[in-house]
Amino acid sequence: LIIPADKNGQCPIQHGSIIKIAVKKNGVYRHKLSPWARYVTRPKETTLYHMPDSMRIYEAHVGISSWEGKVNSYRNFADDVIPRIKHQGYNAIQLMAVMEHVYYASFGYQVTSFFAPARLIIVETESDYKKRFIEDSRHRCGTPEDVKYLVDKAHEAGIFILLDVVHSHASKNVDDGLNEWDGTQNSYFHDNSRGKIFRIETLRFLLSNLRWWIDEYGFDGFRFDGVTSMLYHSHGIDGYGFGASLVAPVEGTSPPAIIRQMIESDALDGGYDMYFGLNADTDSIVYLMLANSFLHRKFPNIVTIAEEVSGMPALCRPVEEGGQGFDYRLAMALPDMWIKFLKHSSDEDWDMNNLVFTLENRRYGEKNVAYAESHDQALVGDKTLAFWLMDKGFFCFFFHEKYGEKNVAYAESHDQALVGDKTLAFWLMDKEMYDYMSETTPLTPIIERGLTLHKMIRLITYGLGGEAWLNFIGNEFGHPEWLDFPRHGNNESFHYCRRQWNLVDDELLRYKYLNNFDRAMNELEEKHHFFFILFDWTGFAGNEFGHPEWLDFPRHGNNESFHYCRRQWNLVDDELLRYKYLNNFDRAMNELEEKHHFLSRGPAYTSWKHQDDKVIAFERAGLLFVFNFHVSKSFTDYKIGIEEPGEYTLALCSDDPEFGGFSRLEKKQLYHTFPEGYAGRRNHLFVYIPCRVAIVLEKVEV
């Protein structure tokens, strides 16, 4: 076979080209390898990593994942952060802001290029970043090969990896986005107020986009952003949209303003006329059904999660049953409940019945991701859960879900970390986090309350709130402060746009206790798999150790500062700080789940809710969970009903010293059941349950 030279006398097939030889015989072409081939390859087969039985999700933003004031890279995240995630016991990562977006402070939700990953800015110093931020704002986290490196590292660690995909809207930018791509507003979008039916070109574009991220990069699933804005012509609220919608190019307003209007106008009243009336956007619903049907048929191990606030029925039922085909929805009412408790009620007035009802309220047969806080509670203007537990001084906005289906349980995610919100740690401890998280300082009443409630809130949400669990980066150890991306208004600072890992790594700080408890929860679920039918859990990076402060990306309004746009891992790494306790507890929760797999073993049975005692007890996957939320009253020989007879021992106790507790319970003590039934269960036992302590009992195997 002789290949003619080109006009320059060179072989027209360049070095490294992938070729086959077409051999025609009897009118039929067969594609053959050259007998003289010196290097051969085979087509890449798209394979998805095995879907875990129970999903414990770590929600992360690569850019903010460094403790330094800079945009972190995909490779640094893969090498430095994934080992932390693995150690904490999470088995899935949900990556935000991967799709290319010009405006860094948009948190990745103003997508300009749907098929391209956000790239990398090489930043030596914060001042260097400020000089180059405007002129080179697209070059962020790395190359496509770096994204693949990250995905491969996650898979090597046995971690399922999800992409936060934005198909509900697009950036309205004209020069570098889809808007007015052909000089009109309706090349990818509907024209005028509504216009024509959903465009075939747009359907092809979006479906191809989903397959591209799987085939090219190896992602195992998607979290669909802003599904509510796709389901209704009103985008979930009359007169409001979310940027330039792929359904309609509606001018958007800020998310807090949208949510405030949704709450005040009662736009999402849960009536079935709202779900299935003329306001329902059937074109978008058909797209979601088509996307889920295609993904699950082509890739059987795929996982899809919907961010949906209205409680659309059958959202998480198979398309064959008339549903929209999602595997999970976010349990968005849960963070709202916790912040309402912390903001509007004293601890003595917490309503145990309402607490349990909200955690258990979801549609039958549809799975939820439970969480106590997300990135929304870390953005500028609000506080993390840990910060709220120390102070009640700021107002925040939340996504509501009145009529939930199966949820991903989460106490906080990125929604609780963004501008305008506080994380749980910040709600609980506020300014005292800066002065009294060191082991060398007195354990003040505010810090003691914050550490105990941070663990209890996360554990009861983990155990009762859904079919999966989610944690936002850094919240596992009570990361302080909020997120504030570099912007003009903060002088382009990265100070609040990072994760302070040093806090949880410092043995003198108390963040380690929260981190230890988070890990213990995951270990408990891994052992009992109690999420398998009812739960999965998600967490945003840093929340596992109570990361202080909020999230604020660099923007004009913060003078392009990175100060609140990072994760301060140094907080949890410092043994002199108390962040390590929150981090330890986060890991312990995951280890418990890994051991028992309670997320995947069926629904919980709540046998006890006592308003005056502030005690809640429920069983799941053979485990007995007992919570005492009372401010000051401890109970000896407290009678609890339990179904299975036998001997029980402590599987997890929030009062253990590695979680910053006081060791008031004996670890090796055996709890014996008695045959008389109690509280609707066939047997009962007695426990000592101190105030603001949670325990989990497991049966001793003979």
C-alpha positions as CSV (number, residue, x, y, z in Angstrom):
1,L,0.0,0.0,0.0
2,I,1.6,3.2,-1.2
3,I,0.4,6.6,0.2
4,P,1.1,9.4,-2.2
5,A,3.0,12.3,-0.9
6,D,1.4,15.7,-0.4
7,K,2.4,18.8,-2.4
8,N,5.3,19.4,-0.1
9,G,6.6,15.9,-0.6
10,Q,5.6,14.8,2.9
11,C,3.4,11.9,4.0
12,P,-0.1,13.3,4.4
13,I,-0.7,11.2,7.5
14,Q,0.9,13.0,10.4
15,H,2.8,11.3,13.2
16,G,0.4,10.2,16.0
17,S,-2.6,10.0,13.7
18,I,-5.1,7.2,14.5
19,I,-5.9,5.3,11.3
20,K,-7.4,2.1,9.9
21,I,-7.2,0.7,6.4
22,A,-10.4,0.3,4.5
23,V,-10.3,-3.0,2.5
24,K,-13.0,-3.5,-0.1
25,K,-14.0,-7.0,-1.1
26,N,-17.1,-8.1,-2.9
27,G,-18.4,-4.6,-2.6
28,V,-18.1,-4.6,1.2
29,Y,-15.6,-2.4,3.1
30,R,-13.8,-3.8,6.1
31,H,-11.7,-1.6,8.4
32,K,-8.4,-3.4,9.2
33,L,-5.2,-2.7,11.1
34,S,-2.0,-2.4,9.1
35,P,0.1,-5.6,9.4
36,W,3.1,-3.3,9.7
37,A,1.7,-1.2,12.5
38,R,4.3,-0.4,15.2
39,Y,1.8,1.1,17.7
40,V,-1.8,0.2,18.1
41,T,-4.6,1.4,20.4
42,R,-8.2,0.6,21.0
43,P,-11.2,2.9,21.1
44,K,-11.8,4.2,24.6
45,E,-14.8,2.5,26.3
46,T,-16.9,4.6,28.5
47,T,-17.0,2.9,31.9
48,L,-18.6,4.3,35.0
49,Y,-17.2,3.7,38.5
50,H,-19.4,1.3,40.5
51,M,-22.2,3.1,42.2
52,P,-21.9,2.7,46.0
53,D,-24.9,1.2,47.9
54,S,-25.0,4.2,50.2
55,M,-23.9,7.7,49.0
56,R,-21.9,9.9,51.3
57,I,-21.3,13.0,49.2
58,Y,-18.5,15.6,49.6
59,E,-19.5,18.8,47.9
60,A,-16.4,20.7,46.7
61,H,-15.3,23.7,44.7
62,V,-11.8,23.2,43.4
63,G,-10.9,26.9,43.2
64,I,-11.5,27.5,46.9
65,S,-10.0,24.3,48.2
66,S,-6.6,25.7,49.1
67,W,-5.9,27.2,52.4
68,E,-3.9,29.9,50.5
69,G,-5.4,32.9,49.0
70,K,-5.5,31.7,45.4
71,V,-7.4,29.7,42.8
72,N,-6.5,26.1,43.5
73,S,-5.8,23.7,40.6
74,Y,-7.4,20.4,39.6
75,R,-4.1,18.6,40.3
76,N,-3.6,20.1,43.7
77,F,-7.1,19.1,44.6
78,A,-6.5,15.6,43.4
79,D,-3.2,15.3,45.3
80,D,-4.0,17.2,48.5
81,V,-7.8,17.2,49.1
82,I,-9.0,13.8,47.8
83,P,-6.9,12.0,50.4
84,R,-8.6,14.1,53.1
85,I,-12.0,13.2,51.6
86,K,-11.1,9.5,51.5
87,H,-9.8,9.6,55.1
88,Q,-13.1,11.2,56.3
89,G,-15.1,8.3,54.9
90,Y,-16.9,9.9,52.0
91,N,-17.5,7.8,48.9
92,A,-18.7,10.4,46.4
93,I,-17.5,13.9,45.4
94,Q,-19.8,16.5,43.9
95,L,-17.6,19.0,41.9
96,M,-18.9,22.5,41.4
97,A,-17.9,25.1,38.9
98,V,-16.1,22.8,36.5
99,M,-17.9,24.1,33.3
100,E,-16.2,27.2,32.0
101,H,-17.5,30.5,33.4
102,V,-15.9,33.9,32.8
103,Y,-17.0,35.4,36.1
104,Y,-15.3,33.5,38.9
105,A,-17.5,35.0,41.6
106,S,-20.6,33.4,40.0
107,F,-19.6,30.1,41.7
108,G,-19.7,28.5,38.3
109,Y,-23.4,29.2,37.7
110,Q,-23.0,31.6,34.8
111,V,-21.7,29.1,32.2
112,T,-20.2,30.5,29.0
113,S,-18.7,27.3,27.5
114,F,-20.6,24.1,28.3
115,F,-18.1,21.6,26.9
116,A,-14.9,23.2,28.3
117,P,-13.6,22.9,31.9
118,A,-12.6,26.1,33.7
119,R,-8.9,26.6,33.2
120,L,-6.1,27.8,35.4
121,I,-4.6,31.1,36.6
122,I,-1.0,30.7,37.7
123,V,-0.9,33.0,40.8
124,E,2.2,33.5,42.9
125,T,0.7,36.1,45.2
126,E,-2.7,37.7,45.8
127,S,-1.4,41.0,44.4
128,D,-0.2,39.2,41.3
129,Y,-3.7,37.8,40.9
130,K,-5.3,41.2,41.1
131,K,-3.1,42.4,38.3
132,R,-4.1,39.5,36.0
133,F,-7.6,38.8,37.2
134,I,-9.4,40.9,34.6
135,E,-7.1,40.2,31.6
136,D,-6.9,36.4,32.2
137,S,-10.0,35.5,34.1
138,R,-10.8,32.4,32.1
139,H,-7.6,30.5,32.9
140,R,-8.4,29.0,36.3
141,C,-8.1,25.5,37.5
142,G,-6.2,23.6,34.8
143,T,-6.3,21.8,31.5
144,P,-8.7,19.1,30.3
145,E,-6.0,16.6,31.1
146,D,-5.8,17.9,34.7
147,V,-9.6,17.3,35.0
148,K,-9.1,13.7,33.9
149,Y,-6.2,13.4,36.4
150,L,-8.6,14.4,39.2
151,V,-11.3,12.0,38.1
152,D,-8.8,9.2,37.9
153,K,-7.4,10.0,41.3
154,A,-10.9,9.9,42.7
155,H,-11.6,6.5,41.1
156,E,-8.3,5.2,42.4
157,A,-9.5,6.1,45.9
158,G,-12.7,4.3,45.3
159,I,-14.7,7.5,45.1
160,F,-17.7,8.1,42.8
161,I,-17.6,11.5,41.2
162,L,-20.5,13.8,40.2
163,L,-20.5,16.9,38.1
164,D,-22.6,19.9,39.0
165,V,-24.2,20.6,35.6
166,V,-26.0,23.8,34.7
167,H,-28.7,23.2,32.1
168,S,-31.4,25.5,33.5
169,H,-29.8,28.7,32.3
170,A,-26.7,30.2,30.7
171,S,-24.6,33.3,31.0
172,K,-26.2,36.2,29.2
173,N,-22.8,37.2,27.8
174,V,-22.8,37.8,24.1
175,D,-19.1,37.9,23.2
176,D,-18.0,34.7,24.9
177,G,-21.3,32.9,25.7
178,L,-24.3,31.3,23.8
179,N,-26.4,34.4,23.9
180,E,-27.0,36.0,20.4
181,W,-24.6,33.4,19.0
182,D,-25.9,33.9,15.5
183,G,-26.9,37.6,16.0
184,T,-30.4,36.7,17.3
185,Q,-31.7,35.7,20.8
186,N,-33.3,32.5,19.6
187,S,-30.4,30.3,18.3
188,Y,-30.3,28.3,21.5
189,F,-33.1,30.0,23.5
190,H,-36.8,30.6,23.0
191,D,-37.6,34.0,21.4
192,N,-39.9,36.6,22.8
193,S,-41.7,35.9,26.0
194,R,-42.0,32.2,25.3
195,G,-41.8,31.5,21.6
196,K,-41.6,28.1,19.9
197,I,-41.4,24.6,21.3
198,F,-38.1,23.4,22.8
199,R,-35.6,23.5,20.0
200,I,-34.2,20.3,18.6
201,E,-30.8,22.0,18.3
202,T,-30.9,22.8,22.0
203,L,-31.9,19.3,23.0
204,R,-29.0,17.9,20.9
205,F,-26.7,20.4,22.5
206,L,-27.7,19.6,26.1
207,L,-27.8,15.8,25.6
208,S,-24.5,15.8,23.9
209,N,-23.1,17.9,26.7
210,L,-24.1,15.3,29.3
211,R,-22.5,12.5,27.3
212,W,-19.4,14.5,26.6
213,W,-18.6,14.8,30.3
214,I,-19.0,11.1,30.8
215,D,-17.2,9.9,27.7
216,E,-14.4,12.4,27.7
217,Y,-13.8,12.9,31.5
218,G,-15.3,9.8,33.2
219,F,-17.8,11.5,35.5
220,D,-20.2,9.1,37.1
221,G,-23.2,11.3,37.4
222,F,-24.7,14.7,37.6
223,R,-26.3,17.1,40.0
224,F,-28.7,19.2,37.9
225,D,-28.8,22.8,39.1
226,G,-31.9,25.0,39.2
227,V,-34.4,22.3,38.2
228,T,-37.3,24.3,39.6
229,S,-36.7,27.1,37.2
230,M,-37.0,24.6,34.4
231,L,-40.3,23.0,35.6
232,Y,-42.5,26.1,35.4
233,H,-43.1,28.9,32.9
234,S,-42.7,31.3,35.9
235,H,-39.3,29.7,36.7
236,G,-40.7,28.9,40.1
237,I,-41.8,32.5,40.8
238,D,-43.7,35.0,38.7
239,G,-41.4,37.6,37.1
240,Y,-38.2,36.0,38.1
241,G,-35.7,33.9,36.2
242,F,-32.1,32.6,36.7
243,G,-30.0,34.5,34.2
244,A,-30.5,33.7,30.5
245,S,-32.6,30.5,30.6
246,L,-32.2,27.8,28.1
247,V,-35.9,27.7,28.1
248,A,-36.4,31.5,27.9
249,P,-33.9,34.4,28.0
250,V,-35.3,35.9,31.1
251,E,-33.2,38.6,32.8
252,G,-32.2,37.3,36.3
253,T,-32.0,38.6,39.8
254,S,-29.9,37.5,42.6
255,P,-30.7,34.1,44.2
256,P,-31.4,35.6,47.6
257,A,-33.9,38.0,46.1
258,I,-35.6,35.1,44.2
259,I,-35.9,33.0,47.3
260,R,-37.2,35.9,49.4
261,Q,-39.9,36.5,46.8
262,M,-40.7,32.8,46.7
263,I,-41.1,32.7,50.5
264,E,-43.1,35.9,50.9
265,S,-45.4,35.4,47.9
266,D,-46.0,31.7,48.8
267,A,-45.5,31.0,45.1
268,L,-44.7,27.4,45.8
269,D,-47.9,26.4,47.6
270,G,-47.6,22.7,46.8
271,G,-51.0,22.4,45.2
272,Y,-51.3,19.9,42.3
273,D,-52.7,22.6,40.0
274,M,-49.3,24.3,40.3
275,Y,-47.4,21.1,39.4
276,F,-49.6,19.9,36.5
277,G,-51.5,23.0,35.4
278,L,-50.8,25.5,32.7
279,N,-47.8,26.9,34.6
280,A,-45.9,23.5,34.1
281,D,-43.3,23.8,31.4
282,T,-43.9,20.6,29.5
283,D,-41.0,21.2,27.1
284,S,-38.5,21.3,29.9
285,I,-40.1,18.4,31.7
286,V,-39.8,16.3,28.5
287,Y,-36.2,17.3,28.3
288,L,-35.5,16.2,31.8
289,M,-37.3,12.9,31.2
290,L,-35.3,12.5,27.9
291,A,-32.0,13.2,29.6
292,N,-32.6,10.8,32.5
293,S,-34.0,8.1,30.2
294,F,-31.0,8.4,27.9
295,L,-28.4,8.5,30.7
296,H,-29.8,5.5,32.6
297,R,-30.2,3.4,29.5
298,K,-26.8,4.2,28.1
299,F,-25.0,4.2,31.5
300,P,-26.8,1.9,34.0
301,N,-24.6,3.0,36.9
302,I,-25.3,6.7,36.4
303,V,-26.6,8.8,39.3
304,T,-28.6,12.0,38.8
305,I,-29.6,14.4,41.5
306,A,-32.1,17.3,41.2
307,E,-31.8,20.6,42.9
308,E,-35.6,21.2,43.1
309,V,-37.5,23.3,45.7
310,S,-41.2,23.0,44.8
311,G,-41.6,19.3,45.6
312,M,-42.7,18.3,42.1
313,P,-44.3,14.8,42.4
314,A,-42.6,11.8,40.7
315,L,-39.4,13.8,40.1
316,C,-37.5,10.8,41.3
317,R,-39.6,8.0,39.8
318,P,-38.6,6.2,36.6
319,V,-39.7,7.6,33.3
320,E,-41.5,4.4,32.6
321,E,-43.8,5.2,35.5
322,G,-44.4,8.8,34.3
323,G,-41.7,10.3,36.5
324,Q,-38.8,12.4,35.4
325,G,-36.2,9.8,36.2
326,F,-33.9,11.4,38.8
327,D,-32.3,9.1,41.3
328,Y,-32.3,11.7,44.2
329,R,-33.5,15.2,45.0
330,L,-31.9,17.6,47.5
331,A,-33.8,17.8,50.8
332,M,-33.7,21.6,50.7
333,A,-36.1,22.1,53.7
334,L,-33.7,20.7,56.2
335,P,-31.1,23.5,56.4
336,D,-34.0,26.0,56.5
337,M,-35.4,24.2,59.6
338,W,-32.1,24.3,61.4
339,I,-31.5,28.0,60.8
340,K,-35.0,28.8,61.9
341,F,-34.4,27.0,65.1
342,L,-31.1,28.7,65.7
343,K,-32.3,32.1,64.6
344,H,-35.8,32.3,66.0
345,S,-35.9,29.9,69.0
346,S,-34.1,29.5,72.2
347,D,-32.7,26.0,72.8
348,E,-35.4,25.3,75.4
349,D,-38.2,26.0,72.8
350,W,-37.1,23.7,70.1
351,D,-40.1,21.7,68.9
352,M,-39.1,18.0,68.9
353,N,-42.3,17.0,67.0
354,N,-41.7,19.6,64.3
355,L,-38.0,18.6,64.1
356,V,-38.8,14.9,63.5
357,F,-41.7,15.7,61.1
358,T,-39.5,17.9,58.9
359,L,-36.7,15.3,58.8
360,E,-39.1,12.5,57.9
361,N,-41.4,14.4,55.5
362,R,-40.8,13.3,52.0
363,R,-42.6,11.5,49.2
364,Y,-42.9,7.8,49.3
365,G,-40.5,5.9,47.0
366,E,-38.4,8.9,46.0
367,K,-34.9,9.3,47.4
368,N,-33.5,12.4,49.1
369,V,-30.0,13.7,49.8
370,A,-30.0,15.0,53.5
371,Y,-27.8,17.9,54.6
372,A,-27.7,20.4,57.4
373,E,-25.9,23.1,55.4
374,S,-24.5,23.6,51.9
375,H,-22.5,26.3,50.1
376,D,-25.6,28.6,50.4
377,Q,-24.9,28.9,54.1
378,A,-21.3,29.9,53.6
379,L,-21.7,32.8,51.2
380,V,-21.1,36.4,52.3
381,G,-23.8,37.8,54.6
382,D,-24.6,34.5,56.4
383,K,-22.8,32.1,58.6
384,T,-21.9,28.4,58.8
385,L,-23.8,26.2,61.2
386,A,-20.8,26.3,63.6
387,F,-20.8,30.1,63.5
388,W,-24.6,30.3,64.1
389,L,-24.2,28.1,67.1
390,M,-22.1,30.8,68.7
391,D,-24.3,33.8,67.8
392,K,-27.7,34.7,66.2
393,G,-26.9,38.0,64.7
394,F,-27.4,37.7,60.9
395,F,-30.3,37.1,58.5
396,C,-30.2,34.6,55.7
397,F,-32.3,33.3,52.8
398,F,-33.0,29.6,52.1
399,F,-34.4,27.4,49.4
400,H,-37.6,25.9,50.7
401,E,-39.0,22.5,49.9
402,K,-42.5,22.0,51.4
403,Y,-43.4,18.6,50.0
404,G,-40.2,16.6,49.6
405,E,-39.7,13.2,48.0
406,K,-36.7,11.0,48.7
407,N,-33.9,13.4,49.6
408,V,-30.2,13.5,49.9
409,A,-29.9,14.4,53.6
410,Y,-27.7,17.3,54.3
411,A,-27.2,19.6,57.2
412,E,-25.4,22.2,55.2
413,S,-24.0,22.4,51.6
414,H,-22.6,25.2,49.4
415,D,-25.9,27.1,49.7
416,Q,-25.1,27.8,53.4
417,A,-21.6,28.9,52.6
418,L,-22.1,31.6,50.0
419,V,-22.5,35.4,50.2
420,G,-25.5,36.2,52.4
421,D,-25.4,33.1,54.5
422,K,-23.8,31.6,57.6
423,T,-22.6,28.1,58.0
424,L,-23.8,26.0,61.0
425,A,-20.5,26.5,62.8
426,F,-20.8,30.3,62.4
427,W,-24.4,30.3,63.6
428,L,-23.4,28.3,66.6
429,M,-20.2,29.9,67.7
430,D,-19.8,33.2,65.8
431,K,-16.9,35.4,66.9
432,E,-15.8,33.1,69.8
433,M,-14.5,30.8,67.1
434,Y,-11.7,33.2,66.6
435,D,-10.6,33.3,70.2
436,Y,-11.6,30.1,72.0
437,M,-11.1,27.2,69.6
438,S,-7.6,26.6,70.9
439,E,-7.1,23.9,73.5
440,T,-5.0,26.4,75.4
441,T,-8.0,28.7,76.0
442,P,-11.0,28.1,78.4
443,L,-13.9,26.0,77.0
444,T,-16.5,28.8,77.1
445,P,-20.3,28.0,77.4
446,I,-20.8,29.2,73.8
447,I,-18.0,27.0,72.4
448,E,-19.2,24.0,74.4
449,R,-22.8,24.5,73.1
450,G,-21.5,25.0,69.6
451,L,-19.5,21.8,69.6
452,T,-22.2,19.7,71.1
453,L,-25.0,20.9,68.9
454,H,-22.9,20.9,65.7
455,K,-22.4,17.1,66.2
456,M,-26.0,16.4,67.2
457,I,-27.5,18.4,64.3
458,R,-25.4,16.7,61.8
459,L,-26.0,13.2,63.2
460,I,-29.8,13.4,63.5
461,T,-29.9,14.8,59.9
462,Y,-27.6,12.1,58.7
463,G,-29.7,9.4,60.4
464,L,-33.2,10.6,59.8
465,G,-33.3,13.1,56.9
466,G,-32.9,11.2,53.7
467,E,-31.4,8.4,51.6
468,A,-28.0,10.0,51.1
469,W,-25.7,12.5,53.0
470,L,-24.0,15.7,51.8
471,N,-21.2,17.8,53.4
472,F,-19.8,21.0,52.0
473,I,-16.0,21.4,51.9
474,G,-14.7,22.4,55.3
475,N,-18.0,22.2,57.2
476,E,-17.0,18.8,58.6
477,F,-14.7,20.5,61.0
478,G,-16.7,23.7,61.5
479,H,-14.7,25.9,59.1
480,P,-15.1,29.5,60.3
481,E,-16.2,32.5,58.3
482,W,-18.1,32.7,55.0
483,L,-17.2,32.4,51.3
484,D,-16.5,35.7,49.5
485,F,-15.0,35.4,46.0
486,P,-12.5,37.9,44.8
487,R,-14.4,41.0,43.5
488,H,-14.0,44.7,43.2
489,G,-16.0,45.3,46.5
490,N,-13.5,43.3,48.6
491,N,-10.4,44.5,46.7
492,E,-10.1,41.2,44.8
493,S,-9.2,39.5,48.1
494,F,-8.9,35.7,48.5
495,H,-9.0,35.9,52.3
496,Y,-12.6,34.4,52.5
497,C,-12.2,32.3,49.4
498,R,-10.2,29.3,50.7
499,R,-10.4,26.4,53.1
500,Q,-8.2,26.5,56.3
501,W,-7.2,22.9,56.6
502,N,-4.6,23.9,59.2
503,L,-7.5,24.4,61.7
504,V,-8.4,20.7,61.7
505,D,-4.8,19.5,61.5
506,D,-3.7,21.5,64.6
507,E,-3.9,19.2,67.6
508,L,-4.3,22.2,69.9
509,L,-7.5,23.4,68.3
510,R,-11.0,22.0,68.9
511,Y,-12.0,21.7,65.3
512,K,-10.6,18.2,65.3
513,Y,-13.4,17.0,67.5
514,L,-16.0,17.9,64.9
515,N,-13.9,16.3,62.2
516,N,-13.5,13.1,64.2
517,F,-17.3,12.9,64.7
518,D,-18.0,13.4,61.0
519,R,-15.7,10.5,60.2
520,A,-17.3,8.3,62.9
521,M,-20.8,8.9,61.4
522,N,-19.5,7.7,58.0
523,E,-18.0,4.6,59.5
524,L,-21.3,3.8,61.2
525,E,-23.2,4.1,57.9
526,E,-20.5,2.0,56.1
527,K,-21.0,-0.8,58.6
528,H,-24.8,-0.8,58.7
529,H,-25.7,0.8,55.3
530,F,-28.8,2.5,56.7
531,F,-28.9,4.8,53.7
532,F,-29.6,2.0,51.1
533,I,-33.3,2.6,50.9
534,L,-33.8,5.8,52.8
535,F,-30.7,7.8,52.9
536,D,-27.7,9.4,51.2
537,W,-25.6,12.1,52.7
538,T,-23.8,15.1,51.2
539,G,-21.4,17.6,52.7
540,F,-19.7,20.7,51.4
541,A,-15.9,20.9,51.7
542,G,-14.9,22.3,55.1
543,N,-18.2,21.9,56.8
544,E,-17.1,18.5,58.2
545,F,-14.8,20.4,60.6
546,G,-17.0,23.4,61.2
547,H,-15.2,25.7,58.8
548,P,-15.7,29.2,60.1
549,E,-16.8,32.2,58.0
550,W,-18.7,32.3,54.7
551,L,-17.8,32.1,51.0
552,D,-17.3,35.3,49.0
553,F,-15.7,34.9,45.6
554,P,-13.4,37.6,44.2
555,R,-15.7,40.3,42.8
556,H,-15.9,44.1,42.3
557,G,-17.9,44.5,45.5
558,N,-15.1,43.0,47.7
559,N,-12.2,44.5,45.8
560,E,-11.4,41.1,44.1
561,S,-10.4,39.6,47.5
562,F,-9.7,35.9,48.0
563,H,-9.8,36.2,51.8
564,Y,-13.2,34.5,52.1
565,C,-12.7,32.3,49.0
566,R,-10.6,29.5,50.3
567,R,-10.7,26.5,52.7
568,Q,-8.5,26.9,55.7
569,W,-7.3,23.3,56.2
570,N,-4.7,24.6,58.6
571,L,-7.5,25.0,61.2
572,V,-8.2,21.3,61.3
573,D,-4.6,20.3,61.0
574,D,-3.6,22.3,64.1
575,E,-3.6,20.1,67.2
576,L,-4.0,23.2,69.4
577,L,-7.3,24.1,67.8
578,R,-10.7,22.5,68.6
579,Y,-11.8,22.3,64.9
580,K,-10.2,18.8,65.0
581,Y,-13.1,17.5,67.2
582,L,-15.7,18.4,64.6
583,N,-13.6,16.8,61.9
584,N,-13.2,13.7,64.0
585,F,-16.9,13.4,64.5
586,D,-17.6,13.9,60.8
587,R,-15.2,11.0,60.0
588,A,-16.7,8.8,62.8
589,M,-20.2,9.3,61.3
590,N,-19.0,8.1,57.9
591,E,-17.1,5.2,59.4
592,L,-20.3,4.1,61.2
593,E,-22.2,4.3,57.9
594,E,-19.5,2.4,56.1
595,K,-19.6,-0.3,58.8
596,H,-23.4,-0.7,59.0
597,H,-24.7,0.8,55.7
598,F,-27.7,2.3,57.4
599,L,-28.4,4.6,54.5
600,S,-29.2,1.7,52.3
601,R,-31.1,-0.6,54.7
602,G,-34.6,0.8,54.8
603,P,-36.5,3.6,56.6
604,A,-36.0,4.6,60.2
605,Y,-38.6,4.0,62.8
606,T,-39.0,6.9,65.3
607,S,-40.4,5.5,68.5
608,W,-39.9,8.4,70.9
609,K,-40.3,12.2,70.7
610,H,-40.6,13.9,74.1
611,Q,-41.1,17.7,74.0
612,D,-40.4,18.4,77.6
613,D,-37.4,16.1,77.9
614,K,-36.2,17.1,74.4
615,V,-35.3,13.5,73.7
616,I,-35.7,11.7,70.4
617,A,-35.1,8.0,69.7
618,F,-35.3,6.1,66.4
619,E,-34.0,2.8,65.0
620,R,-32.4,2.2,61.6
621,A,-30.6,-0.9,60.2
622,G,-30.5,-2.4,63.7
623,L,-28.9,0.7,65.2
624,L,-30.6,2.7,68.0
625,F,-30.1,6.5,67.8
626,V,-30.9,8.5,71.0
627,F,-30.6,12.4,71.2
628,N,-31.0,14.6,74.2
629,F,-31.3,18.2,73.1
630,H,-32.1,19.5,76.6
631,V,-30.0,22.5,77.6
632,S,-29.2,21.3,81.2
633,K,-31.1,18.1,82.1
634,S,-29.3,14.7,81.9
635,F,-31.3,11.5,82.4
636,T,-30.2,8.3,84.1
637,D,-32.0,5.1,83.4
638,Y,-34.0,6.7,80.6
639,K,-36.4,4.1,79.2
640,I,-36.2,3.6,75.4
641,G,-38.2,1.1,73.3
642,I,-36.3,-1.2,71.0
643,E,-37.5,-3.9,68.6
644,E,-34.8,-6.6,68.7
645,P,-33.8,-8.2,72.1
646,G,-30.2,-8.7,73.1
647,E,-27.1,-6.9,74.3
648,Y,-26.1,-3.5,72.9
649,T,-23.0,-1.4,73.1
650,L,-22.0,2.1,72.1
651,A,-21.2,2.4,68.4
652,L,-20.9,6.2,68.5
653,C,-21.1,8.8,71.3
654,S,-20.8,12.6,70.7
655,D,-19.5,12.9,74.3
656,D,-16.3,11.0,73.6
657,P,-13.0,12.9,74.2
658,E,-11.9,12.7,70.6
659,F,-15.0,14.7,69.7
660,G,-14.4,17.3,72.4
661,G,-16.7,15.7,74.8
662,F,-16.5,15.0,78.6
663,S,-16.4,11.1,78.6
664,R,-19.6,10.8,80.7
665,L,-20.5,7.4,79.2
666,E,-18.5,4.2,79.6
667,K,-17.5,3.0,76.2
668,K,-17.5,-0.7,77.1
669,Q,-20.8,-0.7,79.0
670,L,-23.4,-3.3,77.9
671,Y,-27.0,-2.3,77.6
672,H,-29.4,-5.3,78.2
673,T,-32.9,-5.4,76.8
674,F,-36.0,-6.3,78.8
675,P,-38.9,-8.2,77.2
676,E,-41.7,-5.8,78.2
677,G,-42.7,-3.7,75.2
678,Y,-42.5,0.1,75.2
679,A,-43.3,3.0,72.9
680,G,-44.6,0.7,70.2
681,R,-41.5,-1.6,70.3
682,R,-41.4,-5.2,71.6
683,N,-38.6,-4.6,74.1
684,H,-37.0,-1.8,76.0
685,L,-33.7,-0.9,77.6
686,F,-32.3,1.9,79.9
687,V,-29.7,4.4,78.9
688,Y,-27.8,7.3,80.6
689,I,-28.1,10.2,78.2
690,P,-26.4,13.5,79.3
691,C,-27.7,16.9,78.1
692,R,-26.8,17.8,74.5
693,V,-25.4,14.4,73.8
694,A,-26.2,11.9,71.0
695,I,-25.5,8.2,71.2
696,V,-25.8,5.3,68.8
697,L,-26.1,1.7,70.1
698,E,-25.4,-1.4,68.0
699,K,-26.3,-5.0,68.9
700,V,-23.5,-7.2,70.1
701,E,-23.1,-10.1,67.8
702,V,-22.8,-13.5,69.6
